[in-house]
Amino acid sequence: MINTSFTTTFSKKLILLSLCTVLYSTASNHSHAMDAIDETVTRTIPRYAEFEGLTPSEYIKKALPNTSEHQQRKIAELYISQGKCPSTPIQEDGTEESIDNLGKILPEGGYSFPPSAVIQGSYLYLCEKSANILVIGPGRGDDVIPPLALGKNVIPIDIHTKQLNELKQNVKKFLPNSNLQVVKRNFAEAKTTIPTKWVNGFDLVNLTRVFHFLNDSETKTMVSNVHTLLKTGGYACIAVLAPTPGMDEDEFNKQLKLGNPTPGLIYYDKLTTITNNCMVGETTEIVSYEELQKTTPLLTSPGQKTEFFKMGKLGDAYIVHALRQGRHYHTLETFSPYLKDYFNIVDSYNLKSYDTILSETKTSVYKTKYVEPLTLILAQKK
């Protein structure tokens, strides 16, 4: 239980507490390939499924087979350390924790999550073979730190300066001698230009949990720009949220049947119930389109959020603080059309959940569970 004063101190602690992670989710496990691909190039890339059930040391040896044992141990230690960090909110520009945010339509920056061996393994394998790597939406750096430790040229870009500053601070904790250069840019905006030196400038582009913030036109723009950023024969690694069997999937299929042009756009309320200046509970629930239109008609796109109060079911003594936010979910079938003109799918995978390593000894591996999105390895079409 957390004490708070509605009139003065509610804003910081309560809104931070209410910014908890929405259920990041996926459907069933499967692998898939689309179109003819050059197997002489792609056949050596380990598939996502090959990293399931591995200890950190086994995972790193498989992901980085040509790296020295000393470096492998270092990367494994980094992976374990990163796995101990809980999910944290992205630091968004222009949205201080303040009661002044109530009723405003704000950008939704999302969350950083601990790394997963299954999603990260193929990416690290490609990092070992790449010189120049672009990480779009780097969060706190779980996909930035390992290739930096390998001595690769890694450029992280984000739309939030505050998050990029936090990224640099976090990298310093793990790699004190790093001189990471970061860039603020939004490649989902049609008006954004790609620097000339970046055109066909990267061997590998990584986007983990980015596309669920993008609408249809932004997704098309991002995919096209990633293709332009890659060298001929380059690869992209993507993780995009997929609906969970149950309420997410039911809402997704309902909107699909209704012919909604964006069936994966699902809204959630993170509800914090307060009575007598105390927080007494938190819940998360999907918002119907009828409720969305009735109470928050200006909330129209993924990557947006708004905060407001409403009365609780038990009367005036209960007030509910609501954080309403949108996520754009995808299945392989809904996401593949965006890729068909630009990429071949080398591998895809859905995990219902994954274990993140908290520590490892000679006899035991301690883990905690998270859920994981649809993951894709993409080969650039020439």
LONUMAR-351912 format. One record per residue (C-alpha): z negated, y negated, x negated; residue in three letters. Coordinates in Angstrom, 3 decimals. Layout:
BEGIN
(r (Z,Y,X),'ALA')
...
! end
This chain:
BEGIN
(r (0.000,0.000,0.000),'MET')
(r (0.980,-3.405,-1.277),'ILE')
(r (-0.783,-6.600,-0.264),'ASN')
(r (1.438,-9.553,0.465),'THR')
(r (1.224,-12.955,2.080),'SER')
(r (4.000,-13.759,4.525),'PHE')
(r (3.852,-17.454,3.903),'THR')
(r (3.775,-17.558,0.097),'THR')
(r (4.123,-14.343,-1.884),'THR')
(r (6.181,-12.121,0.422),'PHE')
(r (9.513,-12.953,-1.178),'SER')
(r (9.325,-11.479,-4.666),'LYS')
(r (7.385,-8.218,-4.291),'LYS')
(r (8.543,-7.220,-0.852),'LEU')
(r (12.230,-7.917,-1.306),'ILE')
(r (12.164,-6.101,-4.638),'LEU')
(r (10.483,-3.146,-2.960),'LEU')
(r (13.019,-3.176,-0.177),'SER')
(r (15.843,-3.137,-2.694),'LEU')
(r (15.400,0.599,-3.113),'CYS')
(r (18.310,2.897,-3.592),'THR')
(r (20.464,3.827,-0.620),'VAL')
(r (21.073,7.557,-0.577),'LEU')
(r (23.874,8.099,-3.040),'TYR')
(r (25.618,11.135,-1.876),'SER')
(r (28.317,13.753,-1.990),'THR')
(r (29.896,16.613,-0.173),'ALA')
(r (30.800,20.117,-1.345),'SER')
(r (31.718,21.288,-4.856),'ASN')
(r (35.378,21.776,-5.722),'HIS')
(r (38.053,21.201,-8.362),'SER')
(r (41.505,19.770,-7.724),'HIS')
(r (44.725,18.818,-9.528),'ALA')
(r (47.530,16.617,-8.182),'MET')
(r (51.168,16.532,-9.333),'ASP')
(r (52.450,17.985,-12.582),'ALA')
(r (50.452,16.896,-15.619),'ILE')
(r (51.019,17.394,-19.329),'ASP')
(r (48.767,20.366,-20.009),'GLU')
(r (49.327,20.059,-23.760),'THR')
(r (47.295,16.851,-23.553),'VAL')
(r (44.777,17.673,-20.861),'THR')
(r (44.032,21.374,-21.222),'ARG')
(r (41.335,20.843,-23.864),'THR')
(r (39.279,18.449,-21.722),'ILE')
(r (36.199,20.333,-20.468),'PRO')
(r (35.930,20.293,-16.675),'ARG')
(r (32.951,18.856,-14.857),'TYR')
(r (31.708,22.278,-13.758),'ALA')
(r (31.396,23.410,-17.365),'GLU')
(r (28.445,21.051,-17.928),'PHE')
(r (26.284,22.369,-15.090),'GLU')
(r (22.998,23.943,-16.128),'GLY')
(r (23.146,22.936,-19.795),'LEU')
(r (20.180,21.621,-21.783),'THR')
(r (20.678,18.201,-23.412),'PRO')
(r (21.458,19.756,-26.799),'SER')
(r (23.935,22.231,-25.271),'GLU')
(r (25.522,19.451,-23.243),'TYR')
(r (26.022,17.151,-26.221),'ILE')
(r (27.426,19.938,-28.415),'LYS')
(r (29.990,20.743,-25.748),'LYS')
(r (30.856,17.096,-25.076),'ALA')
(r (31.080,16.098,-28.748),'LEU')
(r (32.343,19.201,-30.584),'PRO')
(r (33.700,17.272,-33.577),'ASN')
(r (30.623,15.118,-34.111),'THR')
(r (28.151,15.963,-36.877),'SER')
(r (24.966,17.836,-35.979),'GLU')
(r (22.912,14.816,-37.035),'HIS')
(r (24.840,12.570,-34.628),'GLN')
(r (24.697,15.184,-31.883),'GLN')
(r (20.897,15.261,-32.126),'ARG')
(r (20.796,11.463,-31.995),'LYS')
(r (22.994,11.314,-28.896),'ILE')
(r (20.933,14.066,-27.219),'ALA')
(r (17.761,12.061,-27.880),'GLU')
(r (19.407,8.970,-26.382),'LEU')
(r (20.422,10.970,-23.318),'TYR')
(r (16.858,12.222,-22.797),'ILE')
(r (15.454,8.692,-23.253),'SER')
(r (17.932,7.218,-20.784),'GLN')
(r (17.117,9.971,-18.295),'GLY')
(r (13.486,8.878,-18.212),'LYS')
(r (14.428,5.473,-16.779),'CYS')
(r (14.260,5.355,-12.965),'PRO')
(r (16.970,3.792,-10.838),'SER')
(r (16.882,-0.006,-11.072),'THR')
(r (18.572,-2.802,-9.059),'PRO')
(r (21.537,-4.564,-10.631),'ILE')
(r (20.677,-8.127,-11.668),'GLN')
(r (22.875,-10.295,-9.462),'GLU')
(r (23.882,-13.882,-10.200),'ASP')
(r (22.742,-16.474,-7.672),'GLY')
(r (20.411,-14.236,-5.676),'THR')
(r (16.854,-14.850,-6.800),'GLU')
(r (14.147,-12.950,-4.944),'GLU')
(r (13.386,-15.590,-2.354),'SER')
(r (12.701,-15.892,1.342),'ILE')
(r (15.519,-18.469,1.289),'ASP')
(r (17.961,-15.524,1.230),'ASN')
(r (17.102,-14.572,4.820),'LEU')
(r (20.188,-14.647,7.043),'GLY')
(r (22.633,-15.332,4.192),'LYS')
(r (25.581,-13.074,3.339),'ILE')
(r (25.049,-12.173,-0.300),'LEU')
(r (26.847,-10.032,-2.887),'PRO')
(r (25.371,-6.559,-3.249),'GLU')
(r (25.094,-5.500,-6.872),'GLY')
(r (23.813,-1.975,-6.327),'GLY')
(r (21.712,0.087,-8.697),'TYR')
(r (21.726,1.697,-12.119),'SER')
(r (20.935,5.404,-12.197),'PHE')
(r (19.924,7.822,-14.950),'PRO')
(r (22.847,9.633,-16.605),'PRO')
(r (24.107,13.028,-15.460),'SER')
(r (25.448,15.619,-17.911),'ALA')
(r (27.987,16.835,-15.361),'VAL')
(r (29.525,13.447,-14.660),'ILE')
(r (29.193,12.142,-18.203),'GLN')
(r (30.266,15.207,-20.177),'GLY')
(r (34.039,14.887,-19.839),'SER')
(r (33.767,11.129,-20.371),'TYR')
(r (31.898,11.630,-23.661),'LEU')
(r (34.449,14.229,-24.730),'TYR')
(r (37.183,11.629,-24.225),'LEU')
(r (35.046,8.963,-25.954),'CYS')
(r (34.982,11.104,-29.094),'GLU')
(r (38.781,11.032,-29.167),'LYS')
(r (39.110,7.335,-28.237),'SER')
(r (38.959,4.199,-30.376),'ALA')
(r (38.834,1.493,-27.688),'ASN')
(r (36.820,2.007,-24.506),'ILE')
(r (36.401,-0.301,-21.496),'LEU')
(r (33.399,0.204,-19.204),'VAL')
(r (33.717,-1.573,-15.846),'ILE')
(r (30.391,-2.003,-14.049),'GLY')
(r (28.215,-0.826,-16.956),'PRO')
(r (24.837,-1.213,-15.239),'GLY')
(r (22.083,-0.901,-17.812),'ARG')
(r (24.364,0.885,-20.271),'GLY')
(r (24.117,4.650,-19.765),'ASP')
(r (27.882,4.978,-20.332),'ASP')
(r (27.931,2.281,-23.030),'VAL')
(r (25.184,3.390,-25.415),'ILE')
(r (26.502,6.879,-26.382),'PRO')
(r (30.001,5.755,-27.496),'PRO')
(r (28.430,2.781,-29.302),'LEU')
(r (26.244,5.241,-31.193),'ALA')
(r (29.446,7.070,-32.156),'LEU')
(r (30.807,3.869,-33.680),'GLY')
(r (33.432,3.258,-30.992),'LYS')
(r (34.700,-0.152,-29.908),'ASN')
(r (33.164,-0.478,-26.444),'VAL')
(r (33.681,-3.485,-24.169),'ILE')
(r (31.533,-3.655,-21.004),'PRO')
(r (32.598,-5.994,-18.197),'ILE')
(r (30.700,-6.977,-15.067),'ASP')
(r (30.808,-9.674,-12.399),'ILE')
(r (27.166,-10.688,-13.012),'HIS')
(r (26.076,-12.595,-16.127),'THR')
(r (22.449,-11.650,-15.477),'LYS')
(r (23.319,-7.965,-15.507),'GLN')
(r (25.310,-8.303,-18.728),'LEU')
(r (22.311,-9.998,-20.346),'ASN')
(r (20.049,-7.155,-19.216),'GLU')
(r (22.603,-4.681,-20.580),'LEU')
(r (22.506,-6.303,-24.017),'LYS')
(r (18.713,-6.214,-24.041),'GLN')
(r (18.692,-2.546,-23.048),'ASN')
(r (21.255,-1.622,-25.701),'VAL')
(r (19.050,-3.294,-28.317),'LYS')
(r (16.170,-1.009,-27.317),'LYS')
(r (18.203,2.076,-28.161),'PHE')
(r (20.491,0.673,-30.872),'LEU')
(r (18.679,-2.243,-32.576),'PRO')
(r (21.554,-2.949,-34.978),'ASN')
(r (24.187,-3.140,-32.267),'SER')
(r (26.116,-6.384,-31.837),'ASN')
(r (27.570,-5.638,-28.416),'LEU')
(r (30.126,-8.082,-27.018),'GLN')
(r (30.207,-8.316,-23.213),'VAL')
(r (32.699,-9.955,-20.847),'VAL')
(r (32.257,-11.355,-17.332),'LYS')
(r (35.343,-10.550,-15.276),'ARG')
(r (36.361,-9.073,-11.920),'ASN')
(r (39.437,-6.852,-12.073),'PHE')
(r (39.210,-6.214,-8.319),'ALA')
(r (40.300,-9.794,-7.596),'GLU')
(r (44.023,-10.336,-7.219),'ALA')
(r (43.792,-13.720,-8.953),'LYS')
(r (42.223,-12.269,-12.100),'THR')
(r (44.551,-12.144,-15.085),'THR')
(r (44.347,-9.516,-17.798),'ILE')
(r (44.096,-10.960,-21.333),'PRO')
(r (47.314,-10.261,-23.240),'THR')
(r (45.474,-8.362,-25.970),'LYS')
(r (43.992,-6.048,-23.324),'TRP')
(r (47.324,-5.015,-21.776),'VAL')
(r (47.789,-1.351,-22.745),'ASN')
(r (44.817,-1.935,-25.035),'GLY')
(r (42.362,0.853,-24.146),'PHE')
(r (42.358,4.595,-24.691),'ASP')
(r (39.745,5.132,-21.991),'LEU')
(r (38.414,3.200,-18.984),'VAL')
(r (35.199,4.200,-17.206),'ASN')
(r (34.098,3.136,-13.697),'LEU')
(r (30.890,4.724,-12.405),'THR')
(r (29.782,3.770,-8.874),'ARG')
(r (32.058,0.751,-8.582),'VAL')
(r (34.635,1.524,-5.895),'PHE')
(r (32.098,1.750,-3.052),'HIS')
(r (31.714,-2.041,-3.362),'PHE')
(r (35.461,-2.644,-2.871),'LEU')
(r (37.539,-3.044,0.270),'ASN')
(r (41.079,-1.744,0.665),'ASP')
(r (42.931,-4.560,-1.121),'SER')
(r (40.320,-4.771,-3.884),'GLU')
(r (40.578,-1.033,-4.496),'THR')
(r (44.370,-1.274,-4.817),'LYS')
(r (44.040,-4.190,-7.239),'THR')
(r (41.439,-2.423,-9.362),'MET')
(r (43.472,0.791,-9.655),'VAL')
(r (46.603,-1.152,-10.628),'SER')
(r (44.701,-3.177,-13.238),'ASN')
(r (43.093,-0.078,-14.758),'VAL')
(r (46.578,1.396,-15.177),'HIS')
(r (47.705,-1.790,-16.926),'THR')
(r (44.653,-1.833,-19.200),'LEU')
(r (45.252,1.705,-20.448),'LEU')
(r (47.470,2.652,-23.345),'LYS')
(r (50.304,5.039,-22.563),'THR')
(r (48.719,8.434,-22.088),'GLY')
(r (45.259,6.952,-21.589),'GLY')
(r (42.529,8.277,-19.309),'TYR')
(r (40.177,6.899,-16.686),'ALA')
(r (36.861,8.439,-15.601),'CYS')
(r (35.706,7.468,-12.108),'ILE')
(r (32.697,8.220,-9.929),'ALA')
(r (32.940,7.099,-6.289),'VAL')
(r (30.441,7.677,-3.480),'LEU')
(r (31.264,10.446,-1.018),'ALA')
(r (29.626,11.094,2.378),'PRO')
(r (26.707,13.498,2.555),'THR')
(r (26.832,16.409,4.985),'PRO')
(r (24.825,15.183,7.936),'GLY')
(r (24.527,11.602,9.104),'MET')
(r (26.781,9.948,6.481),'ASP')
(r (29.507,12.514,6.977),'GLU')
(r (29.160,12.384,10.762),'ASP')
(r (29.582,8.603,10.803),'GLU')
(r (32.511,8.866,8.382),'PHE')
(r (34.291,11.436,10.561),'ASN')
(r (33.516,9.462,13.717),'LYS')
(r (35.216,6.367,12.320),'GLN')
(r (38.095,8.491,11.031),'LEU')
(r (38.705,9.873,14.535),'LYS')
(r (38.543,6.364,15.998),'LEU')
(r (41.359,5.315,13.667),'GLY')
(r (39.224,2.848,11.750),'ASN')
(r (41.368,1.656,8.803),'PRO')
(r (38.305,1.855,6.551),'THR')
(r (36.477,4.939,7.865),'PRO')
(r (34.212,5.127,4.848),'GLY')
(r (32.668,1.686,5.364),'LEU')
(r (29.134,2.572,6.444),'ILE')
(r (26.249,0.139,6.879),'TYR')
(r (22.598,0.896,6.236),'TYR')
(r (19.340,-0.848,7.017),'ASP')
(r (16.538,-0.502,4.515),'LYS')
(r (13.580,-1.264,6.773),'LEU')
(r (10.198,-2.389,5.465),'THR')
(r (7.468,-2.455,8.115),'THR')
(r (4.564,-4.877,7.639),'ILE')
(r (1.349,-5.372,9.573),'THR')
(r (-1.700,-7.486,8.724),'ASN')
(r (0.019,-8.663,5.541),'ASN')
(r (0.406,-5.075,4.308),'CYS')
(r (3.486,-2.927,3.882),'MET')
(r (2.910,0.240,5.918),'VAL')
(r (6.203,2.092,5.479),'GLY')
(r (9.876,2.086,4.546),'GLU')
(r (12.806,3.844,6.182),'THR')
(r (16.586,3.899,5.811),'THR')
(r (18.957,4.267,8.747),'GLU')
(r (22.678,3.979,9.416),'ILE')
(r (23.688,1.028,11.575),'VAL')
(r (26.077,1.568,14.480),'SER')
(r (29.135,-0.667,14.632),'TYR')
(r (27.858,-2.002,17.964),'GLU')
(r (24.560,-3.066,16.379),'GLU')
(r (26.391,-4.492,13.376),'LEU')
(r (28.595,-6.679,15.585),'GLN')
(r (25.691,-7.754,17.780),'LYS')
(r (23.235,-8.790,15.068),'THR')
(r (25.206,-9.410,11.857),'THR')
(r (28.887,-10.051,12.728),'PRO')
(r (29.508,-11.900,9.435),'LEU')
(r (28.713,-8.790,7.411),'LEU')
(r (32.240,-7.398,7.151),'THR')
(r (32.827,-5.883,3.728),'SER')
(r (31.373,-3.357,1.303),'PRO')
(r (29.498,-5.016,-1.509),'GLY')
(r (27.760,-7.397,0.908),'GLN')
(r (24.184,-7.528,2.157),'LYS')
(r (21.954,-9.675,4.308),'THR')
(r (18.195,-9.852,4.890),'GLU')
(r (16.408,-10.665,8.132),'PHE')
(r (13.253,-10.038,10.164),'PHE')
(r (13.018,-8.213,13.461),'LYS')
(r (10.121,-7.137,15.631),'MET')
(r (8.841,-3.615,15.229),'GLY')
(r (8.619,-1.132,18.071),'LYS')
(r (4.836,-1.380,18.251),'LEU')
(r (4.650,-5.025,19.250),'GLY')
(r (3.904,-8.369,17.660),'ASP')
(r (1.544,-6.934,15.048),'ALA')
(r (4.468,-5.216,13.347),'TYR')
(r (7.326,-7.081,11.731),'ILE')
(r (10.243,-5.380,10.017),'VAL')
(r (12.063,-6.823,7.051),'HIS')
(r (15.620,-5.450,7.045),'ALA')
(r (18.026,-5.320,4.121),'LEU')
(r (21.430,-4.466,5.612),'ARG')
(r (24.184,-3.462,3.211),'GLN')
(r (27.614,-1.842,3.283),'GLY')
(r (28.996,1.019,1.182),'ARG')
(r (32.574,2.277,1.195),'HIS')
(r (32.522,6.056,0.956),'TYR')
(r (35.500,8.175,-0.074),'HIS')
(r (36.571,11.782,-0.028),'THR')
(r (39.266,13.061,-2.354),'LEU')
(r (41.684,12.844,0.568),'GLU')
(r (40.944,9.162,1.301),'THR')
(r (40.873,8.105,-2.358),'PHE')
(r (43.939,9.978,-3.646),'SER')
(r (46.496,7.679,-1.939),'PRO')
(r (45.267,4.764,-4.050),'TYR')
(r (45.987,6.772,-7.205),'LEU')
(r (49.335,8.415,-6.493),'LYS')
(r (51.562,5.720,-8.029),'ASP')
(r (49.451,5.298,-11.154),'TYR')
(r (47.535,8.451,-12.102),'PHE')
(r (47.501,12.226,-12.053),'ASN')
(r (44.170,13.837,-11.231),'ILE')
(r (43.175,16.112,-14.093),'VAL')
(r (39.913,17.223,-12.504),'ASP')
(r (37.628,16.265,-9.630),'SER')
(r (34.187,17.436,-8.609),'TYR')
(r (31.557,16.880,-5.943),'ASN')
(r (27.892,17.503,-6.651),'LEU')
(r (25.298,17.661,-3.897),'LYS')
(r (22.663,16.674,-6.446),'SER')
(r (22.061,16.680,-10.157),'TYR')
(r (19.137,17.046,-12.529),'ASP')
(r (18.411,14.256,-14.966),'THR')
(r (16.461,15.336,-18.017),'ILE')
(r (13.010,13.822,-18.477),'LEU')
(r (12.120,15.747,-21.653),'SER')
(r (13.026,18.872,-23.584),'GLU')
(r (11.006,21.224,-25.782),'THR')
(r (11.884,24.553,-27.334),'LYS')
(r (10.610,26.349,-24.248),'THR')
(r (10.910,23.919,-21.346),'SER')
(r (13.197,21.297,-19.829),'VAL')
(r (11.611,18.876,-17.351),'TYR')
(r (13.933,17.394,-14.751),'LYS')
(r (14.079,15.195,-11.681),'THR')
(r (16.757,15.233,-8.983),'LYS')
(r (19.338,12.600,-7.999),'TYR')
(r (22.486,12.819,-5.905),'VAL')
(r (25.923,12.318,-7.393),'GLU')
(r (29.314,11.037,-6.170),'PRO')
(r (32.857,12.367,-6.243),'LEU')
(r (33.913,12.345,-9.895),'THR')
(r (37.465,12.191,-11.253),'LEU')
(r (39.292,12.456,-14.576),'ILE')
(r (42.584,10.593,-14.295),'LEU')
(r (45.592,10.703,-16.634),'ALA')
(r (47.811,7.621,-16.658),'GLN')
(r (51.279,8.120,-15.255),'LYS')
(r (53.945,6.786,-17.600),'LYS')
! end
